[in-house]
Every structure is written in structure tokens, then in C-alpha cells.
Amino acid sequence: AQSVTQLGSHVSVSEGALVLLRCNYSSSVPPYLFWYVQYPNQGLQLLLKYTSAATLVKGINGFEAEFKKSETSFHLTKPSAHMSDAAEYFCAVSDKGDDKIIFGKGTRLHILP
Amino acid sequence: NAGVMQNPRHLVRRRGQEARLRCSPMKGHSHVYWYRQLPEEGLKFMVYLQKENIIDESGMPKERFSAEFPKEGPSILRIQQVVRGDSAAYFCASSPGTGISGNTIYFGEGSWLTVV
């Protein structure tokens, strides 16, 4: 069964600094991987997804993530944090051919002025 | 998440009452998913439905919870005899029905259930 582990339930970075949110996955078959963002009292918005094409995936709002099979990781990065990036971020996995998406517990990103 | 409509956005129920949450998928989407989000926890998968069929309900509690997606009308998540532990945000998502491969599921803005 697939699962994801997000390291750090809270991450704080200074405005303008690098954002790095960690995600490790477990899947018995080649996975699809996703990052979603949730702003307070709102639903989830897709940031980016990996579906076995390029291992470096670029998403919206300047975010990108790199699929590393050897490390079973799919970490999310952004070169320069902005105050508007403060939100909760969820990593998720789905096995190919399986429509169900499994989410991690989320990482709340705080941006320090 | 534009297009997936959930209502009500906020619902307050007393213990023992019934809660009904509705979800209208995006136009052209025939697959619906329900997730529950508890405080400080991620989203937990509950159930996956296609029109008139439950495909995967492995995340649904065995009692008091049910879901349907009729041929006409929205998908409904029904919680009978609610208890305080049912207080959570319930999210609906939809997809076109060709599977996750190459497609994306789109989320609604959630229904927040409070049991008092």
C-alpha cells in the first residue's frame, strides 16, 4: 500500500529564503506524486504533479519538485519565499492505475518577515 | 478547485442528529472522492464513487457513514447519529473518470461540520 511521510509539521523560513519541504513516499509500483497547497478555510489546490515524465517538475507560483527514485523522495522547493506562500502543503501519492490519492499529514509553512 | 461545489460550507449539528453534505462535481466529471480532515491531521480518504456505483469505500467508518452518487444530482455524504468526533472538514474532489494517470482531481472548498 502506498503512503507518504512529510518531515516537519511546521517549517519557518525568512522572506526571500529558500523553501524546502520534504516528502518521502512508499509505493509498491511506480507512483504518481503530487503537491497540494491549502490556504486557511479553503480547499486544496494542485501545485504540481509527477507522472513519470521529467523527474524535475515545475509547478505554479514558482514551486518545483524533484522525483528521486533512489531516495524515494519528492521534495518541494522554491528559491525565494514570499509572504503569500504561507499555507499548509500536502504531499500525496497514487499508484498508477489506482484512482485513490493518499495524502501526507501536511507541513505548515510560516514566512518570517 | 474551481467548479467543485460543496454545500453547506458550515454545518452545526447536535449529537445524535444527521448530517448531509452535498457535492456537485465539475462539469463533465463522473468520479467523486470524499476526504475527511481532522485538526492537525492530513486528509484521510473515505470513499470513491462513480455514477450510481461505490468503487472504493475502504476509508469509510463501518457504521453511521454512507455515501451515494446518483445518476442525477449531487453526491451526498451522510452521517447518522453524529458524535463530537465527527467534527471535521469534509472535502469532495472530482475527476473526469479516466483515472489518475495524466489527470488531476479537483477539490471543493470543503464542508466544516461541528457537532455540539
Boltz contact constraints between the chains, C-beta under 6 A:
constraints:
  - contact:
      token1: [A, 32]
      token2: [B, 100]
      max_distance: 6.0
  - contact:
      token1: [A, 42]
      token2: [B, 109]
      max_distance: 6.0
  - contact:
      token1: [A, 43]
      token2: [B, 1]
      max_distance: 6.0
  - contact:
      token1: [A, 43]
      token2: [B, 91]
      max_distance: 6.0
  - contact:
      token1: [A, 43]
      token2: [B, 107]
      max_distance: 6.0
  - contact:
      token1: [A, 43]
      token2: [B, 108]
      max_distance: 6.0
  - contact:
      token1: [A, 43]
      token2: [B, 109]
      max_distance: 6.0
  - contact:
      token1: [A, 43]
      token2: [B, 110]
      max_distance: 6.0
  - contact:
      token1: [A, 44]
      token2: [B, 107]
      max_distance: 6.0
  - contact:
      token1: [A, 45]
      token2: [B, 1]
      max_distance: 6.0
  - contact:
      token1: [A, 46]
      token2: [B, 104]
      max_distance: 6.0
  - contact:
      token1: [A, 51]
      token2: [B, 102]
      max_distance: 6.0
  - contact:
      token1: [A, 94]
      token2: [B, 100]
      max_distance: 6.0
  - contact:
      token1: [A, 96]
      token2: [B, 101]
      max_distance: 6.0
  - contact:
      token1: [A, 99]
      token2: [B, 99]
      max_distance: 6.0
  - contact:
      token1: [A, 99]
      token2: [B, 100]
      max_distance: 6.0
  - contact:
      token1: [A, 100]
      token2: [B, 45]
      max_distance: 6.0
  - contact:
      token1: [A, 100]
      token2: [B, 48]
      max_distance: 6.0
  - contact:
      token1: [A, 100]
      token2: [B, 56]
      max_distance: 6.0
  - contact:
      token1: [A, 103]
      token2: [B, 42]
      max_distance: 6.0
  - contact:
      token1: [A, 103]
      token2: [B, 43]
      max_distance: 6.0
  - contact:
      token1: [A, 104]
      token2: [B, 42]
      max_distance: 6.0
  - contact:
      token1: [A, 105]
      token2: [B, 41]
      max_distance: 6.0
  - contact:
      token1: [A, 105]
      token2: [B, 42]
      max_distance: 6.0
  - contact:
      token1: [A, 106]
      token2: [B, 42]
      max_distance: 6.0
